[in-house]
Amino acid sequence: MNVDVRAFGSAEEFLAAYDPASPGCLILDVCMPGISGLELQAMVAARRVRLPVIVVSGHADAAMASRAMQAGACDFLAKPFDDRVLIERVRQCLAAVVRPRQDAAQR
């Protein structure tokens, strides 16, 4: 599965550029300039955007991971992590989104 990657310098940049018609997987760092990753996750959820979210953090604790997962994150990774693990988690999240869309399109 080939995946196009787009990087944004802040949550505000992401929100300004995001196209809800484009499938994807949002990877958020808890500590981001301006709006935090967890705040962006809440904003995306409030807009009812069906975009899988993976949260990463260098200062993770069980409470933070639990908060992210309860808010709908498909995964939470503590830094440092193996890049291969992140890639596999992205593939899993994308597959979970793509399959239902394909099934709906076939119906």
Secondary structure as the mmCIF struct_conf table of DSSP 4:
data_model
#
loop_
_struct_conf.conf_type_id
_struct_conf.id
_struct_conf.beg_label_comp_id
_struct_conf.beg_label_asym_id
_struct_conf.beg_label_seq_id
_struct_conf.end_label_comp_id
_struct_conf.end_label_asym_id
_struct_conf.end_label_seq_id
BEND BEND1 GLY A 9 SER A 10
HELX_RH_AL_P HELX_RH_AL_P1 ALA A 11 ALA A 17
TURN_TY1_P TURN_TY1_P1 PRO A 20 ALA A 21
BEND BEND2 SER A 22 SER A 22
STRN STRN1 LEU A 26 ASP A 29
BEND BEND3 VAL A 30 CYS A 31
BEND BEND4 PRO A 33 ILE A 35
HELX_RH_AL_P HELX_RH_AL_P2 GLY A 37 ALA A 46
TURN_TY1_P TURN_TY1_P2 ARG A 47 ARG A 48
STRN STRN2 VAL A 53 SER A 57
BEND BEND5 GLY A 58 HIS A 59
HELX_RH_AL_P HELX_RH_AL_P3 ALA A 62 GLN A 70
TURN_TY1_P TURN_TY1_P3 ALA A 71 GLY A 72
BEND BEND6 CYS A 74 CYS A 74
STRN STRN3 ASP A 75 ALA A 78
BEND BEND7 LYS A 79 PRO A 80
HELX_RH_AL_P HELX_RH_AL_P4 ASP A 83 GLN A 106
#
